[in-house]
Structures are given as C-alpha cells and as structure tokens.
Amino acid sequence: MKKAKDLVIRKILPSVVFLMFSALLVIGTDNDREISEKLYSPGSKFSLVFAVAGIYLFFGLFVFYSGSLFRHNMNSKKGKNDRYTSAGTCILCAVTAAIIGAHALRGRACLGSFMHIEEGIGYLLLTALTAMFPLFILGILLSGKKRDPDAVRELTGIILFMIVVFLVQTVLKHIFVRPRFYLMHMPVNDYVPDVGFEPWYKISADPTELINKYDLQKSDFMSFPSGHTMNAFAGVLAIPVLAYAVPYLRKFKVVFKILAVIIAPCIMVSRIIMGAHYLTDVAFAGMTGVVLCYFYSMIMDYMRDPFGVAKINQKAEDEKIKEEKEREEKYKFWEDC
C-alpha cells in the first residue's frame, strides 16, 4: 500500500501535472491574447491578495528560513570561524532576498498596479527593512534552542532549491523579455505601437530604448515565464519545511502540504487576472516548476538516506511482518481443523 502511494505521489502525479500544463501551453499558444482579454481585471482584489501572497510564499519564506538556519548554525558545536561563516552567509542570503522581494512587491506587476509607489533606493531599502527582514528575526526566535541535524538538512536543501528556481526564471525572463499583457491597456500604448502582444516562443527585441523613452520598468518586459508560478511550485515544497523550522509545528506537516496545494493554483490564476502574465507564461512556468521539484525531491531523498539504510531496514521490517502474518494464518488454519 505504501509503495503504491509513493508511486502515485512521486511518479504519476508529477507526470499528470506536467501533461496538464503542456496542454495549457498548447491552448495558450493559439488563444493567449483572447484568454487574457476575457480574464483581465486590473482592480481585482483577488489578484492583489494572491500576488502579494506569492511574493511572501517565496521571498518571505526564504528570509524566514535563513533566520532559522542562522539560529541552528549558531547552536552548532563547530569552530567559531565555521559558525560565523555560516551565520554570515545566512544574513547575506536574507538581506538579498529581502531586497529582491521588496522590489517585486513594489513593482507594477504587484502593488504598483494598485497604488502610486515612490521610486528610489531609499524607499526600496525601507520596504525591505519593514516588510521582509523582520521575518529573519522571527525565524531566529521561533527556531529550537538545540541544533537539529534534520532541520539543518531540510532548511539548507530548500534554500538552495529556491535559489536555483529564482536563477532559472531570471535567466529565462532576460532571454525572452516578453512585454506583459497590461502594457497594451496602459495610456503609453496609444503612442508606442511597438509595445504590444508577442507570442511566447518569440524572443522580443531589447526594450531598453522604450523603457528609457517612456519611463517604463524593466519588469514590464519580464512576462515569460511567470515567476509567481515557479515560486508557487517551490512554495509547495517550501511550506511543509515550516514543520522543521518551527519545532512545535512539526505535527502540522500534512496541513501545510494541503495549504500549499490550495494556494498555488490561486496564485497562478491571479497573475492572468492582473494582466501580469499570459496563459502560456503560467503554463511554461508550471512545466518548469514540475521538473525542478521532481529533481529536488530525488536529491533530498538521497540526502535523507544516502546509503539506502532506511530502505533496507524497512524492507526487513516488511518481511518480518509478512512472516508473522503467514505464521498467524497457518496457526489459525490448524486451530480450525
């Protein structure tokens, strides 16, 4: 029964999800603009809530986990230099993620589409300091007082995985520089005919001239693929790690998994409603997210049991239970006779 369950979760389910997003990519290739026209609702509170949620689900958790890992490293019995090096790395990761998350939060593809937000490095740092970095302190405070090797392994793994996810989406966005759908509904588009619909498979021209001339943002040309969607997939694996980061939440691990699966689709749909992405942006990001999550799960399975000792022990235990069951059935048979 357990083997069948593992087969479904680790093999069949990812394949089904990948095929589903592949089908959406095919549908969107021919109907991208029409679908966005029908779903576009720039004042939607639903899209605002989940746009913000998507940023905190990724960057917020990253900062929080950096704080938790910082606490575990400081509780380590390693030498002072090793502890300080690990702690410094955690702080650097947290500060970087807080600034990037604050920038995404203030962008036109998030809060910037609902309100006027002042530009400038000072405002950006203030947002990072007040809206993101406190999660680092919270991560330190809520972590256990003792160093937990399992927690360190899970936290290190998910932080590295989230870095990979961010790098992959950033590289792809800078390659394709696809203009976002909402640009076609901004006043600027009335006199900038070059800003319009571009199919996902076409690498768009360098938008630097348009950005400088019409005061647009670089993020306005980062539609493909959807970062929120890839972050949501990372979040499906990141949220359950809260059970390791905060010891007394460990019993709620299943609840966190269910919560992550519910939130992720809402984030994906909200991006189309906001006009920040087309269906193909979301679909391709979903396909990429499935592949990255699959390889991450394989690597973490190996890290949890590198020599297969647990599997060997489990197999021996299963054989023992099977033998005991057969012995009981044989004894019962002779009793009935």
N, C-alpha and C positions, 0 to 999 in steps of 0.2 A: 504493500500500500504506500509506504514511504517512498520507495523507488519510483512508483508511478507518479506520485505528487511532485517529486523533484524533476522528473522528465517533463511534466507539464509546465512547471514554473521556469525551468532553466533552458528548455529547448523549444517546446511547442509554442508557448505564449509569446516569446520574443519574435519567433518566425511569423506568427499571426499578426502581431502589431506592425512588423516591418512590411508585410504584404498589404496591410490596410493603408499605411502611409504611402506605399508605392502606388496604390490605386488612386489615392487622393492627388498624388503628383501628376498622374496621367490626366485625371479630370481637370485639375487646375491648369494644366498646360494649354488647354483649349478654351477654358472658361474663366481664367484668372480675373480679368477686369470686370466681367459681368457679376461674378460672385461678390467681389469687393464692393461694387456699386450697390448691390442689394443689402449687404450687411453693414455697410459703413454708417456709423452713428457717432459723430465726434463728441457729443456731450454725454455719452453713456457712462453712468456711474459704475456699472458693472465692469466695463473695460478699465476704468481708472483703478478700481479696487484691486483687480487681479493683475494689472500692470505693476502696481506698487508691490503686491504680494509676490510677484515673480522675481522682483529685484531682491526683496528680503529673503526669499526662499533660497536664493543662490549666494549673493554677496553678504547678506546678513548672517546666514548660517556659516559662511566661510570665516567671517570675522569672529563669530561666537566660538567656533571650533578651534580657531587659532588661540583664543584665550584659554580654552580648556586644555589644549595641548601644552601651552605655556606653563600652566599650573602643574601638569604631570611631569614635565621636564625639570621644573624647579624642585620637585619632590624626589627626583632621581638620586641614586647613590653614586652616580658617575662623578668624575672630577669637576672641579669648579669651572675650568675652561670649557669643557663639553657642555655643561649646564647653561652657561652664559651664551655660548654659541647657538645652542638650540633655542633658548629663550629669545635671543636677538632675531633669529630667523622668523620665529612666530610673530614678533612685533612688526617686523618688516612686511610680512605677508598680510597681517591685519590692517596696517596703515595703507598699503597699496590697494587692497580690496575695498577698504572704506572709501577711498578717494574715487576709485572706478565706479563703485556702487552709487556714490553721491552724484557723480556726473551723469550716470544713467537715470537716476531718479529725477534730476533737474531737466533732462533732455525733452525735446519736443515730442518724442515717442512715449513720454510718460507724463509727469506733472506739467511739463512745459506746454502741453496742448490744452490744458485747462486753466492755466493762470499765467500771468506775467512773472517771469523769474529773472532777477538781476544777474547779469553776466559778470565774470571776473574771478580770478583765482582765490581772492579772499572769501567770496561767497561760497565757492566750491569747498574750500577747506572748512568753513564754518558748518556747512551741511554735513560733511564727513565727520566732523567732531561731535556734532549734536545728534545726528540721525543714524550713524553707523558705528562709530568707535565705541560708544557705551556698551555695545554687545560684547566687545572684547573683555571689558571689566566684568560683565555678567558671566561670561564663560569661565573666568578665573574663580569667581565667587561660588558658582554652582558646582564646580568640579569637586571630586572627593579629595580628602586630605592625604590619602595614600596613593602612590603611583600604581596604576592598574595596567599591566602589560597588554591586556586585551583592548582596553580603551585607547592606549597609545597606538596600537596597530591599526585599529579602525579609524581613528582620527587622522593619522598620517596618511592612510590609504585614501580616504575621502577628500582630503585637502589636495593631494597630488592629482587625484582624478578630476577635481573641479578646475584645477589649473590647466590640465590638458583640454578639457571641454571649452574653457574660455579661449585658449590659444587657437584651437581648431576653428571656432566660429569667427574669431577676429581675423584670421588669415583669409578665410573664405569671403568675409564681408569686404575686405580690402581688395580682393581679386575681382569680385563681380560688381562692386559699387552700384548696386541697383537702386534707383530712386524709389522712395516709399510712396504708397498709394495716396496719402494725404496731400502730397505736393501738387497733385492735379486739382485739388479743391482749395488751394490757397490763392489769395489775390495775386501773388507773384506769378502764378502760371498764366495770367492773362497777357503778360508781356514777355514771358520767357518760354517760347514754344518748344525749346529743347528739353524742358522738364516735362516728362510725360511717361506713358507706360512703356516698360521694357520687359520682354519675356525673360524668364528666369535663366534660360540657357545661354543668353547673350551677355558677354562681358561689356558693360557700359563704358562710355568714354570717361576720361578723367574729369571729375566735376569741380576741380579746384577753381577754375575761372568763374563758373556760376556761383560757387559759394562766396567768393570774394566780391563779385559784382552785385549780387542781390542779397547779401547778408544772410545766407542760409547756413545751416550747420552741417558739419561733416557727417554727423549721424543721420542726416536726412537721406543720405545715399548709402545706407547700410541695411537695406531691406532683406537681402538674401545672404545667408539663410536667417531664420528667426532665432535670435539669441535667447529670447524668453523661452522658446520651445525646447531648445537644447538644455537650457538651465533647468527647465521643469523636469526633464528626464533625469538630470543629475540630482534634482531635488527628491525624486522618487527613491533614490538610493541614499541621499544625504539625510533626509528627515529621520529615518529609523536609527541613525547614528546618535541621535539625541539620547537614546537609551544607554549609550556608552559614555557620552559626555556628562550626563547628569545621572549619577548612580541610582537615585530613588525613582527615576523614570523608566528603569530597565523593564519593569513588568508591563509597561505600556507599549512595548516594541511593535506588537501587532496593530495596535490602534494607530500608531504613527505611519505604518505602511499603508493602511486603509486611507488615512487622511491625505497622504501624498498622492495616491492614485486618484482621489476625488479632485484635488486642487489642480493637478497638472492639465487635464483637458480644458478646464475653465480658463486657465492662463492662455492656452493656445488659441481658443476661440476669441478671447478678449482682444488679442493682437490684430485680428482681422477686423473686428468691430471698430477698433480705434483708428484703423487705416494705416497702422504702422507696418503691416505685412500683408502679403497676398497669401492665398491658399498654398501655392507652391513653395513659398518661403517656409511655411509651417510644416508642410509635408516632407520636404527635403531635410529640414532640421530634425523632424521626428525619426526619419530613417537613419540619419547620422547618430542621433541620440541612442537609438536601439543598439546599433553596432558598438558604440563606445561603452554603453552599460554592460553589454554582453562580455566584452573583453575584460572590463573592470571586475565583473563578478568572477570570471575564471581566474584572474590573477589573485584576487582576495581569497578564493577557495584554496588556492595553493599556499598562500601566506598563512592561512589558519591551520593548515595541516600539510606542511611541505613534504613529508616523507610518507604520507598516507597511513600513518599510525592509527588515527581515529577511525579510518575506513576499515582497516584490518581488525581493530578491536570490535567495531560494530558488526562486522561480518561474523566474527567468532561468537559474539553475543546472540546474533540471529540464529546461528547454527545450534547454539545451546538451547535456546527457546524452542526451536523446531524439534530437537531431540526429546526434550522434556514433554512436549505436546504429544509426540508419537508414542512415548512411553506410557503417558496417561491414557491415551486412546486404547493401547494394547491391553493395559491393566483393566480398563473398563470392559473391554471385549470379553476377557476371561472371566470377569465377575458375572457378566450377564449369562455366560454359558453355565 
